[in-house]
């Protein structure tokens, strides 16, 4: 199954992705020559990982009728000397009322995140130039 997303350049350092009915805006920060009107693309990558883990945590709770109020996730990351990510960590904060018997299962649920699993076994990626007439 193949899917597509198109990209446009609305001006400055802004780059927008168009996917279905959504437009996903990005911009570079002022330190990178942009205006900082939207997240930088790499920020969206990091957000996709955190929100993906979040949806798995939320789904876990919803399937067990556990209220999600008071649950939050925090993601942190480290970069090496060349700016590449070397470590990403996600911490799940739960209220005292959250059943202790589900703590480890909640971690396992978050680890099922599709973005995380894709990073662990990256797909083949190709880039090419096509001349339109």
C-alpha angles and dihedrals in degrees: 000000000000125000131183141213124187127213130211135187109223095178143293112023093326119126121181129197120210116206121165107310093340132095113199111200125206133176135173119250119251090260088061097045098268134107098244092236093142138010119290114252093253090053088057090051090054091044091051090057094048095044092045090055087045094056090052090050091048092048091050090054095044093052089055098040090243111151113244093209110119094020117117139162129220122195124199131180142189129214129209126227092281093051095255119135113261100172139014122189131186122197121195114209117202131181120250088256092063109110109258091212088070100051096097093039090054090056090049090050092052090048090060089070110137093222091055092047090049090054090051092054105022119204124239108271126201130186123193141164118237122192113219120207 
